[in-house]
C-alpha cells in the first residue's frame, strides 16, 4: 500500500490537512492584492503560492483542471505533475483564485479552491462554458433536470421541499446571456439572487438553504468551476448536472482532444467527480460561505472548509499564521 492511501481504499485522510494548507497559502497571497484592481496580479500570486505549497505534498499529482494549456500558462497547467512525486497517484483540479474580479474589487466571496481525487476521478473539462443546474441534499433523485424548463425544475423542487414556488430562490450569474433564464424564473414566481462572479460558491450555497436562502443554482458559467462545484457537492450531498456549452468549433475540438467526444453529453455530478474526493476552499475576501483573510498585526488569519466524500465530513478550519515579512512561518 502506498504510504498515503487509506487502509480501506481511497485517499488518506491526512490529505485533508495538506490540501487545506494549499488553499490557505493561495488565499493569503491573493488577499494581499485585494482591491487593487489588478485581476492578473492577484490571480498570479494565488497560482504561484498554490503551486509552491502543492510541491510539498506527498502525492504524485497531475493537474486535470488548471490554468489552461502548457503553452498558455507556465504554472498549474493541465497535465502538470505536482507534489513530491511520492505517495498516491491523484488528479487535481485547481482554481487558485475563484472570482478574480471580485478580489480585484475587494467584493465578497472570492475563494482559493482545490479538489483532489483518486486518479481518473475528475472530469477533464476544458476551459470553456458549461450549462449547470444544482440543488442541495435531501431531495429524491432526479428532482432537477438540465433539459427541463426552469418552470418545471422550480415546480419539481418546490414540491419536493413542500413549499410554494414563491418560496424558492435561485442563484444565477448576473450576465446578459441569462436574461431569458432570469425572466423565466421570476415568471414562475421564484426569487433570483444574482451574483457578479463566483459560481462555485453559488452551487455550494444550495446545500444550506436555511442559512443562505438559496435553493437552486442555474446557468452558464465556467466548466472548470462546474467540475469543482460537483466535487464539493459530491462530498456534502446534492444533485448537479452539467453540459459543455461551446461558443466556437475550436472549443468542441479541444473538448474532444480531452476525451469528451459527445459535446452534448449531460454529465451528472458523479460523472464529473467520482471515487474518493477531497475539496478545499479558503476565503480570500469575506463572504457568506467563508471569512476572507484577515491580517492582524503579525498574523494572517484564514478560514477554510474542507470536504471529504468518503465520510461526508464538513470541516471548518480557522488558522492563524505568524508572518515574517510577507511569508507565513510555522508557529512554535
Ligand atoms: C463563472 C464564475 C467565475 O467566470 O464560472 C464565470 O464561477 C463565468 O464566466 O468566478 P463569464 O465571466 O465569462 O461569464 C467567473 O466569474 C470567473 O471569471
Boltz pocket constraint, residues with backbone or C-beta under 6 A from the ligand:
constraints:
  - pocket:
      binder: B
      contacts: [[A, 98], [A, 99], [A, 100], [A, 173], [A, 175], [A, 196], [A, 197], [A, 198], [A, 199], [A, 200], [A, 220], [A, 221], [A, 222], [A, 223], [A, 225]]
      max_distance: 6.0
